[in-house]
Structure formats: structure tokens, C-alpha cells
Amino acid sequence: MDFLTNSTHLHITTWVVALILFFVAAVASKSKGIHMALRLFYILIIITGGALFIEAMDFGQGMLYGIKFLLGILVIGMMEMVLVRQAKNKPTTVFWIIFAISLFAVLYMGFALQMGFNFLA
């Protein structure tokens, strides 16, 4: 269980840092260095999320964690689409909306599922 706790904390840390980098990169549109650092965090998020997904198979809720994994990939894809289209001066409204909805869904699932944290307990 100690490995699971450490993996969860590492995963949460990587996506919090990635979200901060994403919003900084979205505001400072000409920030290639921040965007490259963010891409590194995409990889870290996928690796730590994959490790948690493998651990989730022991809890018998593999399908729900699989949906969460796919929604997480969608969040990362929308983050990348927003930044790339923004750099090309193309409209990003639809991608922001999909990003917000999928981020909310991933956060809800991440905290509601068995391996998540219960803030009210």
C-alpha cells in the first residue's frame, strides 16, 4: 500500500505542475521553453497514470479506471491542441470547452474511485 500512496502522490504532483505550466504557457503565448517542459510532464503523467492503472486492476474496477485513463489522455490532447492552435493564431474555443469538461470528469473520477482521496473524511 505504501507504493500505491507514493505513486498517487507522484501522479497528483505531475498533473498539478502540468496544469500550472499549461496555464502559464496559454497566457504567455510565445513560450516554447515552457511548452517543451509541459510535454515532458505529459510523459510523466502518462507513466505515473499507467502505473496507477495497472495497480487498479487489483481493485476490480478496471473498466472505470480505463475510462479515466482515456479521459486523461483526452485532457492532455486538448492541452496540446489549445497551445498549438494558439501559436498558429487559430480559434481554440472548442478545445478549451472540451478541455474543461474532460478535466472535470477526470478529477471527479480520480477522487471518487476507490484509490482516490476523500477530502470530506
C-alpha positions in Angstrom: 0.0 0.0 0.0 3.0 2.3 0.5 3.9 2.1 -3.1 0.3 2.9 -4.1 0.4 6.0 -1.9 3.7 7.2 -3.3 2.5 6.6 -6.9 -0.7 8.5 -6.3 1.2 11.4 -4.8 3.7 11.4 -7.7 0.8 11.4 -10.2 -1.0 14.2 -8.5 2.2 16.3 -8.3 2.9 15.8 -12.0 -0.6 16.8 -13.1 -0.7 19.8 -10.8 2.7 21.1 -12.2 1.5 20.3 -15.7 -1.7 22.3 -15.2 0.3 25.3 -13.9 2.7 25.1 -16.8 -0.3 24.8 -19.2 -1.9 27.9 -17.9 1.4 29.9 -17.9 2.0 28.7 -21.5 -1.5 29.7 -22.5 -1.1 33.2 -21.1 2.4 33.7 -22.5 1.7 32.5 -26.0 5.3 32.8 -27.3 6.8 30.4 -24.6 8.4 27.5 -26.5 10.5 26.5 -23.4 7.5 26.2 -21.1 5.7 24.2 -23.8 8.6 21.8 -24.1 8.7 21.4 -20.3 5.0 20.7 -20.4 5.5 18.0 -22.9 7.9 16.3 -20.5 5.2 16.4 -17.9 2.7 14.9 -20.3 5.1 11.9 -20.5 5.4 11.7 -16.7 1.7 11.9 -16.2 1.1 9.1 -18.7 3.8 6.9 -17.0 2.5 7.5 -13.4 -1.1 7.2 -14.6 -0.2 3.9 -16.3 1.4 2.6 -13.1 -1.8 3.5 -11.2 -3.9 1.9 -13.9 -2.0 -1.3 -13.5 -2.4 -1.1 -9.7 -6.2 -0.5 -10.2 -6.6 -3.9 -11.8 -6.3 -5.4 -8.2 -9.4 -3.4 -7.1 -11.8 -4.9 -9.6 -12.8 -1.6 -11.2 -10.6 -1.8 -14.2 -13.2 -0.5 -16.7 -13.8 2.6 -14.7 -10.1 3.2 -14.4 -9.7 2.5 -18.1 -12.3 5.3 -18.8 -10.4 7.6 -16.5 -7.2 6.8 -18.3 -8.7 7.6 -21.7 -10.2 10.8 -20.4 -6.8 11.7 -19.0 -5.3 11.2 -22.5 -8.1 13.4 -23.9 -7.2 16.2 -21.3 -3.5 16.0 -22.4 -4.6 16.1 -26.1 -6.8 19.1 -25.6 -4.0 20.9 -23.7 -1.7 20.3 -26.6 -4.3 21.4 -29.2 -5.0 24.6 -27.3 -1.3 25.6 -27.2 -0.5 24.6 -30.8 -3.6 26.2 -32.3 -3.0 29.3 -30.1 0.6 29.5 -31.5 -0.8 29.4 -35.0 -3.5 32.1 -34.2 -6.3 29.7 -34.9 -9.6 29.5 -32.8 -9.3 27.5 -29.6 -12.8 27.9 -28.0 -14.0 24.4 -28.8 -10.7 22.9 -27.4 -11.0 24.9 -24.2 -14.5 23.7 -23.7 -13.6 20.0 -24.3 -10.5 20.5 -22.0 -12.6 21.9 -19.2 -15.3 19.2 -19.4 -12.8 16.3 -19.7 -10.6 17.8 -16.8 -13.7 18.0 -14.6 -14.6 14.4 -15.5 -11.1 13.1 -14.8 -10.9 14.9 -11.5 -14.3 13.7 -10.4 -13.4 10.1 -11.3 -10.0 10.3 -9.8 -11.3 11.4 -6.4 -14.5 9.4 -6.4 -13.0 6.0 -7.3 -11.6 3.6 -4.7 -8.0 4.7 -5.0 -8.8 8.4 -4.8 -8.7 10.7 -1.8 -11.8 11.6 0.2 -11.5 15.3 1.1 -14.6 15.2 3.4 -13.5 12.2 5.5 
